């Protein structure tokens, strides 16, 4: 596409989104929930055309060098279609954060001060080639009163278009603006750069996917960015840990779903229990197919382990590799996490309450976990109902971001003639 | 200063602030409050050297073209010194937002999910030549667990240094890191540009002062910015308003302190009551010395009024000028506010609850006021105890920002061996 044409296209997208977002501010909860439920039904009803569109994408992807894991994520199985519909129904069941009264007080002069939830406005959402995310993100953004501009991975184009068409049709039926959910209609990557400069019409960008994409978005965007770069999640096993609990927690964190951001990537073991714990743990990890990269003390105890480099300690493997370090105690563990961690999720296994408290206080991560798997840093698991992503920043929302994290608030001051004296 | 020297100086400032902020994370409430109270006492005890330093600044300012209003702001009177000390004591009395448990729930699997307040980290605060702000900002930032780098207006240099020396001395006495409150030691403006690029060590910048300074900071900063550009605050007087209440609210909003961001700048009057209301209102405004710039209908009724341009409707006068427009009803008032407003504070005077509700729902401003003065959009007035500024953005905090708005949170997940299934 020629540059002026592309500029026009992006401006139209952003302007339409802004107009839609203004109408959404006063859309009723009923209207939004009716849309969510009708979309869920339509997705189930139209599973055949959706799967046909998805087949086109999957067949094309098989002819490229896409990994088996990514082809799996691209594929809409019957179970995934059901899960998508179910996800929309769950969002419909969540309380509406818009209009929600978050604070309500009367000042000594009789002025009533209320703080109520309002939408952010327009959200630009970039994501990987997982067509179910089109539906999840659309549902969450609109329930929180925001218009969303979706830009999915190019490999999922046909699937995304089929799903997006359903969401738009149902928006019209529910009496909501159809531009509440728009899909960037071109694959031209320059469109992303243009949209990232439109901070007069786009209020927030949420990039998901590889670290390099996220870094590019954060560098180029003129509006706020909700993001995390990496999840290099640690488990520290203290000398006073229940070692069989520690083993279960590490196996779960590493192996239950190794490709996600809250998977465990690095293990720190107190020297006092390393001799007893490591050989037993590694036997289980070996069975699960996990490769160990460790410090000299680890390698001494585990002959099959290779020596870890600093790059290994900094790595988010997203696969069956675990970096291991034997430490002299909590201070060294904290120092290691500060140096190599990504402020996402870090866990301690200990039976000692004081050690747990110190770990919790001193680890500066979005979620700090005591005696449980790092995999629990997730919107659904902590009770948000659903999530659009996880933030490792401290400004605005931190950790898993659900409906409420996609909103802002305003103050309503109601009086009967009060003036300042 | 040579560029490499300046770069070194700024890096040292930022690194020292970061180190101090890490120690502040675990500082006790007691320690922070002891510092606030001791600083208050020291300011009162050392009023003579402080006033001597301030005299140097004021004498120098008198030899420049600084306005009388600004010289007044620069001057530390005995009453202002007392108010500064009193402000610190009030912050000491406020609850500590750090460690505060904001949510606490147990999931069906027994995992306890807590959300607790944590500091943002390092704040870079730029402000006008008002030495009392040095003390207010230092107190708020440190109580919220943050290290702060202060950069006040150059005209207040001697006053700021004297006050900063007291705050630092008392930090040492309280066992807190003295780098928790630092003053940029050079007047070289290039230092600001360098600090705005240090997002690896500075977590937030808060610029206060003229719009051009704030725009420059927002454009250059690589970290988040808490800000508002303007306060072009409207009052809309509905046809069903108590007109004597409306008069009091407008006089208060315009005249009580015309130079501040929540002063009323623009009046919208329903056509049905304009004939009755405007002449009476303008008689009072005339007594108060207020100049009127109005639409043709206003000028018809008020012969002394001049015709308002679009620039007048967009202006934040910060002085005794009021723009006035007669409108056909709520839709035109809303449209005018959308076009010319700054999303800061807008008020309606009406006795009709439905009209008030519609105004509140459709005006997209940080504070929407019903039947009270726009001057109430203020941290102290709404019950925050104190404020560091007012935000018109929707990301992170909106409206008046007090202690809690200077913090973030983290999740603490506590289990007894839970794993994901």
Interface residues (C-beta under 8 A of the other chain):
Chain A: X25 X26 X105 X107 X111 X113 X118 X120 X121 X203 X204 X224 X242 X245 X248 X249 X251 X252 X253 X256 X257 X356 X360 X361 X362 X364 X365 X366 X367 X368 X369 X370 X371 X372 X373 X375 X376 X377 X381 X382 X383 X394 X395 X396 X398 X399 X400 X408 X409 X410 X411 X412 X413 X414 X415 X416 X417 X418 X419 X420
Chain B: X25 X26 X105 X107 X111 X113 X118 X120 X121 X203 X204 X224 X242 X245 X248 X249 X251 X252 X253 X256 X257 X356 X360 X361 X362 X364 X365 X366 X367 X368 X369 X370 X371 X372 X373 X375 X376 X377 X381 X382 X383 X394 X395 X396 X398 X399 X400 X408 X409 X410 X411 X412 X413 X414 X415 X416 X417 X418 X419 X420
